[in-house]
Amino acid sequence: MSEAAMSRDPPLPPGPIGGPGAWRGAGMAARRDWIHELDPAEIAEIEGAVRAHLAAGRSMAEIAPATFPLPTLAPRLAAILEELLHGRGFALLRGLPVERWTIAESAAAYLGIGAHLGSFRSQNAKGHLLGHVRDLGLDIRDPNVRYYQTSRALEYHTDSCDVVGLLCLRTAKRGGESRIVSSVTLHDEMLRRAPELWRALFNPFPVDRRGEVPPGMLPWFELPVFNWYAERLTTIYTGQYIRSAQANFPQARRLTEAEHAALDMLDALANEPALNLPMEFRPGDMQFLHNHQVLHSRGDFEDWPEPERRRHLLRLWLAPKQGRPLPPAFAQRYGSVTPGDRGGIVTRGTTLKFVLEPE
């Protein structure tokens, strides 16, 4: 990014954003309206759709609302999607009986539910449309390894899609708790406490692609953390990869002292207990987050020694057709800004696929 480009004033909000997306963890922890328990009739409906899918011999790629009908649950999922996109930005669905299902049945159920929320997007250069969050014993010092492939803690961040979903199949022996925080609240707090650092987060930051480079692109992309566009605040943030871009790519723009301080303050605010919301997963829980207004993190965890008991989550990256307008610059990361057809990671060798085990 040239100095001339940096000198142009980006669009800025007129003041604090507020609204339903500006929640605080301490207040949200006292509520339970964000937890949606599946009732027996809904579970039976899901199981019937799974049985029909498997009996028909359809592939996972053929799962769609038309082929995986949920006449009772679909209206509820539509209301949850509305809350994700225009309300608090997160929801937890509880009660999938994964303990009595095979991995194929769990995957089909999860994909069927996800299909009613948006289209599936590739989560890595391998083209995985159904992701597996497991410790694969990889070394995070490898510049091509991503944190979700290890047992290391994840700092607060967003994923490169509109909506991210996680289905818990098995939990760790200890640790690995999910935490989320409203990026709208973080924005408003930074504006209130340190306006000069708040302003710095509207500058474009180089972000490491971790070796997943689309054709014709640099090994990093540049986007502001805070983006004010179409009268909405859209946040995209992975502090670990902003800092690794500084370490790994000398040719990437060097951050200013104020920008470093702004990142540090954003991380500190996200970790304030009054602001973030801890969320402990149970097997069968499905967490859905709107990346544009919610950051998420995970603690370190210790796994079970037995392979069949190890922590295992399924992940979806989704693009709802009702998604908000995004700044044109997001195309360098999202591939497109067209709602319903954007987000995900595609490189020259990517082949889209669904897999039932990590690879």
Backbone torsions as a table, in degrees:
resi	resn	phi	psi	omega
1	MET	NA	124.3	-176.9
2	SER	-75.4	160.2	177.5
3	GLU	-62.7	-34.2	178.4
4	ALA	-63.1	-43.1	179.1
5	ALA	-66.1	-37.5	-179.9
6	MET	-66.8	-28.0	-175.4
7	SER	-77.3	-16.6	179.4
8	ARG	-71.4	135.9	-178.9
9	ASP	-77.8	122.6	177.4
10	PRO	-76.8	162.2	173.0
11	PRO	-62.2	137.1	-179.1
12	LEU	-125.2	145.3	175.3
13	PRO	-62.3	152.3	-179.9
14	PRO	-73.6	-9.5	-178.8
15	GLY	170.4	-159.0	177.3
16	PRO	-57.3	147.5	-177.5
17	ILE	-84.0	-50.7	-179.2
18	GLY	62.8	-156.3	178.4
19	GLY	84.6	-177.6	-175.7
20	PRO	-64.9	-22.0	179.0
21	GLY	-79.4	-8.6	-177.1
22	ALA	-97.6	53.6	-179.4
23	TRP	-83.4	164.8	175.7
24	ARG	-120.6	142.3	-174.2
25	GLY	-60.6	-40.2	-177.7
26	ALA	-59.8	-41.2	178.3
27	GLY	-72.5	-37.9	-177.6
28	MET	-70.0	-30.6	179.8
29	ALA	-64.2	-25.1	-179.8
30	ALA	-83.3	-4.0	-178.6
31	ARG	-111.6	161.6	177.4
32	ARG	-132.5	10.7	-178.2
33	ASP	-73.5	-7.6	176.3
34	TRP	-91.5	-4.0	176.0
35	ILE	-100.0	123.0	-177.6
36	HIS	-113.9	107.5	179.5
37	GLU	-82.2	126.9	173.8
38	LEU	-71.6	134.4	179.1
39	ASP	-92.7	168.1	-175.9
40	PRO	-56.1	-37.8	-179.5
41	ALA	-66.3	-39.0	178.7
42	GLU	-67.6	-40.1	178.1
43	ILE	-64.2	-42.4	178.1
44	ALA	-62.1	-38.0	178.5
45	GLU	-64.8	-42.2	178.0
46	ILE	-63.7	-45.6	-179.4
47	GLU	-62.7	-37.6	177.4
48	GLY	-64.2	-40.2	178.5
49	ALA	-67.2	-37.1	177.3
50	VAL	-65.1	-46.0	179.6
51	ARG	-60.8	-42.6	179.9
52	ALA	-64.9	-39.7	178.7
53	HIS	-62.2	-47.8	-177.4
54	LEU	-69.9	-39.2	-179.2
55	ALA	-65.1	-32.1	179.9
56	ALA	-78.1	-8.7	-179.5
57	GLY	69.6	22.9	179.9
58	ARG	-75.7	150.3	176.8
59	SER	-81.8	165.7	176.3
60	MET	-63.0	-29.4	179.4
61	ALA	-66.3	-18.0	-179.0
62	GLU	-91.3	1.1	179.6
63	ILE	-74.7	125.0	-179.3
64	ALA	-156.0	165.5	179.2
65	PRO	-53.3	-36.2	-178.2
66	ALA	-71.7	-33.0	-178.8
67	THR	-94.0	-10.2	179.6
68	PHE	-130.3	67.5	-174.4
69	PRO	-69.6	137.4	176.3
70	LEU	-132.9	72.6	-171.7
71	PRO	-60.5	-32.2	178.7
72	THR	-83.2	-44.4	-174.3
73	LEU	-80.3	-29.4	-174.0
74	ALA	-55.5	-44.5	177.7
75	PRO	-61.9	-35.1	176.9
76	ARG	-66.9	-39.9	177.5
77	LEU	-65.1	-36.0	177.3
78	ALA	-63.6	-38.7	177.9
79	ALA	-68.8	-36.8	177.0
80	ILE	-65.9	-40.7	177.8
81	LEU	-62.1	-39.9	176.9
82	GLU	-60.1	-41.5	178.2
83	GLU	-67.1	-35.9	177.4
84	LEU	-64.0	-47.6	-171.3
85	LEU	-82.9	-28.1	-172.3
86	HIS	-129.4	-0.5	-179.2
87	GLY	-117.7	-127.0	-175.2
88	ARG	-73.4	-20.8	174.4
89	GLY	92.3	6.2	178.0
90	PHE	-153.2	159.2	177.4
91	ALA	-158.3	153.2	174.6
92	LEU	-125.1	121.4	173.5
93	LEU	-99.6	131.6	-172.6
94	ARG	-124.7	137.9	168.8
95	GLY	123.9	2.8	175.8
96	LEU	-63.1	129.6	-176.8
97	PRO	-81.8	60.3	-174.4
98	VAL	-65.4	-22.2	-178.4
99	GLU	-66.4	-21.1	179.6
100	ARG	-107.1	4.9	-178.6
101	TRP	-106.4	155.3	168.5
102	THR	-76.2	167.8	177.3
103	ILE	-62.4	-35.2	179.1
104	ALA	-65.9	-40.0	178.5
105	GLU	-68.1	-42.9	178.2
106	SER	-62.0	-43.3	-179.6
107	ALA	-63.8	-43.6	-179.5
108	ALA	-63.2	-42.7	179.0
109	ALA	-62.3	-44.6	-177.2
110	TYR	-67.9	-43.3	177.6
111	LEU	-64.6	-38.1	178.9
112	GLY	-63.5	-42.3	176.6
113	ILE	-66.1	-45.5	-179.3
114	GLY	-61.3	-34.6	-178.6
115	ALA	-63.1	-26.3	177.9
116	HIS	-78.7	-7.6	179.1
117	LEU	-104.6	-30.3	-179.0
118	GLY	177.6	177.9	178.7
119	SER	-83.4	150.8	-177.6
120	PHE	-79.3	140.2	-179.5
121	ARG	-123.9	149.7	-179.6
122	SER	-66.9	133.1	-175.1
123	GLN	-99.6	-6.7	179.7
124	ASN	-163.4	178.2	-176.8
125	ALA	-66.3	-19.8	177.1
126	LYS	-76.8	-9.7	177.3
127	GLY	83.7	22.2	-177.8
128	HIS	-69.1	117.8	175.9
129	LEU	-90.2	-20.7	169.4
130	LEU	-116.3	111.0	-175.3
131	GLY	-91.4	157.0	177.2
132	HIS	-124.5	117.3	178.6
133	VAL	-97.3	100.8	-179.7
134	ARG	-145.3	154.7	172.9
135	ASP	-77.8	111.5	-179.5
136	LEU	-95.7	7.6	178.8
137	GLY	72.2	23.0	-177.9
138	LEU	-86.6	160.1	-177.3
139	ASP	-94.2	116.8	-177.7
140	ILE	-66.4	-14.6	176.4
141	ARG	-72.2	-16.4	173.1
142	ASP	-69.1	122.3	-175.4
143	PRO	-64.9	-11.0	179.5
144	ASN	-100.0	0.7	-179.9
145	VAL	-93.0	137.3	177.3
146	ARG	-103.6	151.2	-169.5
147	TYR	-61.6	-30.5	-177.2
148	TYR	-68.3	-12.5	178.8
149	GLN	-88.0	6.0	-178.3
150	THR	-127.7	179.7	175.0
151	SER	-95.7	7.0	-178.0
152	ARG	-71.9	153.2	175.8
153	ALA	-63.8	146.8	173.3
154	LEU	-104.8	127.8	173.1
155	GLU	-71.4	165.7	179.4
156	TYR	-60.3	133.5	-175.1
157	HIS	-160.8	173.1	169.3
158	THR	-117.4	157.5	173.0
159	ASP	-97.3	165.7	-173.5
160	SER	-90.1	60.9	178.2
161	CYS	-161.5	170.5	178.9
162	ASP	-70.0	-51.8	-176.0
163	VAL	-128.0	133.0	174.3
164	VAL	-113.9	137.5	177.8
165	GLY	-124.2	145.3	175.0
166	LEU	-128.8	132.8	172.3
167	LEU	-112.7	122.4	179.2
168	CYS	-84.1	119.5	172.9
169	LEU	-94.5	-46.6	179.1
170	ARG	-143.8	147.1	179.6
171	THR	-99.6	163.0	178.2
172	ALA	-75.2	168.3	175.6
173	LYS	-61.5	-43.2	172.8
174	ARG	-157.2	150.0	177.0
175	GLY	85.9	-168.9	179.2
176	GLY	80.1	18.6	-179.0
177	GLU	-64.5	138.5	175.7
178	SER	-82.3	143.7	171.7
179	ARG	-135.9	141.6	177.9
180	ILE	-129.7	158.2	178.5
181	VAL	-149.4	145.7	179.1
182	SER	-76.2	121.8	176.4
183	SER	-72.6	-20.3	173.8
184	VAL	-67.9	-43.2	176.4
185	THR	-63.4	-42.1	178.6
186	LEU	-60.2	-43.0	177.6
187	HIS	-58.4	-50.0	-176.1
188	ASP	-65.0	-36.9	178.5
189	GLU	-68.6	-39.8	178.1
190	MET	-66.2	-40.5	177.2
191	LEU	-61.0	-39.7	-178.7
192	ARG	-72.9	-41.4	-171.8
193	ARG	-89.6	-35.9	-174.2
194	ALA	-149.9	78.8	-175.8
195	PRO	-57.3	-33.1	-178.5
196	GLU	-69.8	-34.2	176.9
197	LEU	-77.2	-36.8	173.9
198	TRP	-54.4	-46.3	-178.8
199	ARG	-62.4	-35.2	-177.8
200	ALA	-63.4	-27.2	-177.2
201	LEU	-77.1	-3.0	172.5
202	PHE	-92.1	0.6	173.2
203	ASN	-81.4	150.8	174.8
204	PRO	-70.3	132.6	179.1
205	PHE	-112.3	133.5	172.1
206	PRO	-68.5	134.0	-177.4
207	VAL	-128.1	126.4	-179.3
208	ASP	-63.3	129.9	175.3
209	ARG	-83.8	-2.6	179.6
210	ARG	55.4	42.9	174.9
211	GLY	81.2	-3.5	-179.1
212	GLU	-98.5	84.1	-168.3
213	VAL	-108.4	117.3	176.3
214	PRO	-65.6	156.8	179.5
215	PRO	-55.3	134.0	176.3
216	GLY	78.4	3.7	-177.6
217	MET	-104.5	159.4	172.2
218	LEU	-76.2	163.5	178.4
219	PRO	-74.6	8.6	169.9
220	TRP	-141.0	161.4	172.2
221	PHE	-122.2	164.5	-177.8
222	GLU	-126.1	117.9	175.9
223	LEU	-145.2	147.5	171.3
224	PRO	-65.9	152.9	172.2
225	VAL	-68.6	-49.8	176.7
226	PHE	-101.0	132.1	179.5
227	ASN	-130.2	123.4	176.0
228	TRP	-104.2	110.5	-173.4
229	TYR	-149.1	134.9	-180.0
230	ALA	52.9	39.8	177.0
231	GLU	63.0	26.9	175.8
232	ARG	-132.9	149.4	171.3
233	LEU	-92.8	120.6	176.1
234	THR	-116.7	125.4	-176.5
235	THR	-111.2	136.1	171.5
236	ILE	-133.5	122.9	-170.6
237	TYR	-154.0	126.2	167.4
238	THR	-141.3	89.9	-175.2
239	GLY	-58.2	-37.8	179.7
240	GLN	-60.2	-36.6	-176.8
241	TYR	-86.7	-23.4	169.7
242	ILE	-65.2	-43.8	-178.7
243	ARG	-71.6	-35.3	178.4
244	SER	-70.6	-28.1	174.2
245	ALA	-64.0	-37.2	176.8
246	GLN	-65.4	-36.7	-177.9
247	ALA	-79.2	-36.0	-170.3
248	ASN	-95.5	-20.6	-173.1
249	PHE	-129.3	90.4	-179.4
250	PRO	-59.1	-24.3	-178.5
251	GLN	-80.7	-11.9	175.3
252	ALA	-71.3	150.8	-179.3
253	ARG	-55.6	134.9	177.0
254	ARG	-78.0	134.1	178.9
255	LEU	-73.8	148.9	176.7
256	THR	-80.4	167.6	177.0
257	GLU	-60.4	-40.0	179.6
258	ALA	-65.9	-37.0	179.4
259	GLU	-67.6	-42.1	175.1
260	HIS	-59.5	-44.7	-179.8
261	ALA	-63.9	-36.4	179.7
262	ALA	-65.9	-42.1	176.7
263	LEU	-62.3	-43.6	179.5
264	ASP	-61.7	-40.9	-179.8
265	MET	-68.5	-39.7	177.9
266	LEU	-60.0	-44.4	178.4
267	ASP	-62.9	-42.6	-179.0
268	ALA	-63.6	-42.9	178.8
269	LEU	-63.5	-43.2	-179.5
270	ALA	-59.4	-31.0	-178.0
271	ASN	-89.0	1.3	176.7
272	GLU	-69.9	124.0	-176.9
273	PRO	-56.8	-29.7	-179.9
274	ALA	-70.8	-21.2	-174.5
275	LEU	-98.5	-36.0	-174.6
276	ASN	-95.1	163.3	-176.3
277	LEU	-121.6	113.3	174.0
278	PRO	-72.8	146.7	-178.2
279	MET	-143.5	108.0	-179.6
280	GLU	-91.8	123.1	-177.7
281	PHE	-79.9	144.6	166.2
282	ARG	-111.5	153.7	173.0
283	PRO	-55.1	132.0	-177.5
284	GLY	95.6	-5.5	176.1
285	ASP	-78.1	140.7	174.2
286	MET	-122.8	117.0	176.8
287	GLN	-101.2	131.1	175.6
288	PHE	-123.7	132.1	-176.8
289	LEU	-129.2	140.2	172.1
290	HIS	-89.3	106.6	-173.1
291	ASN	-59.3	-29.7	-174.8
292	HIS	-70.6	-13.7	-179.5
293	GLN	-137.7	6.7	178.7
294	VAL	-138.2	131.7	171.2
295	LEU	-100.0	148.2	177.9
296	HIS	-132.0	156.7	179.7
297	SER	-145.5	174.8	177.9
298	ARG	-148.6	142.5	176.7
299	GLY	-81.8	163.3	170.2
300	ASP	-55.2	153.6	174.9
301	PHE	-141.3	155.6	172.6
302	GLU	-108.5	125.6	-175.0
303	ASP	-94.5	167.5	175.6
304	TRP	-73.4	148.5	178.0
305	PRO	-71.1	-29.3	-177.8
306	GLU	-77.8	126.7	-178.1
307	PRO	-55.3	-37.4	-176.2
308	GLU	-73.1	-10.3	179.8
309	ARG	-105.4	-2.5	-171.7
310	ARG	-65.7	148.9	179.5
311	ARG	-54.0	132.0	-176.2
312	HIS	-150.2	121.0	174.4
313	LEU	-123.2	142.9	170.2
314	LEU	-94.9	144.2	-176.1
315	ARG	-128.6	143.5	173.5
316	LEU	-125.4	139.3	165.9
317	TRP	-109.2	125.6	-171.1
318	LEU	-124.8	147.2	176.7
319	ALA	-123.6	96.1	177.0
320	PRO	-69.5	142.1	178.8
321	LYS	-68.8	-15.9	178.2
322	GLN	-91.4	12.0	-175.6
323	GLY	-59.2	155.2	-178.0
324	ARG	-69.4	159.4	170.9
325	PRO	-63.5	139.6	177.7
326	LEU	-117.7	149.2	176.8
327	PRO	-58.5	144.5	179.8
328	PRO	-53.9	-31.7	-178.3
329	ALA	-62.2	-20.3	179.4
330	PHE	-65.4	-18.0	-178.6
331	ALA	-61.2	-28.0	179.7
332	GLN	-67.3	-21.1	175.6
333	ARG	-106.5	-39.2	-175.1
334	TYR	-89.7	-7.1	-178.8
335	GLY	79.6	-32.5	179.7
336	SER	-158.2	163.5	171.9
337	VAL	-115.9	15.0	179.9
338	THR	-76.3	119.1	179.2
339	PRO	-55.4	136.5	-179.0
340	GLY	86.9	-12.0	-177.7
341	ASP	-143.0	53.7	-177.6
342	ARG	-151.9	161.2	-179.9
343	GLY	91.1	164.6	-179.6
344	GLY	97.9	175.6	-174.7
345	ILE	-123.5	120.8	178.3
346	VAL	-134.7	122.4	177.0
347	THR	-113.4	-176.9	-176.2
348	ARG	-59.9	-35.4	-176.7
349	GLY	-99.3	11.8	-175.0
350	THR	-73.6	130.5	171.1
351	THR	-121.8	120.2	-177.1
352	LEU	-68.0	135.8	-177.7
353	LYS	-162.4	163.6	173.8
354	PHE	-114.5	132.6	178.3
355	VAL	-129.7	147.9	-178.3
356	LEU	-95.3	-5.1	176.6
357	GLU	-137.9	150.5	176.4
358	PRO	-59.5	146.2	177.1
359	GLU	-147.6	NA	NA
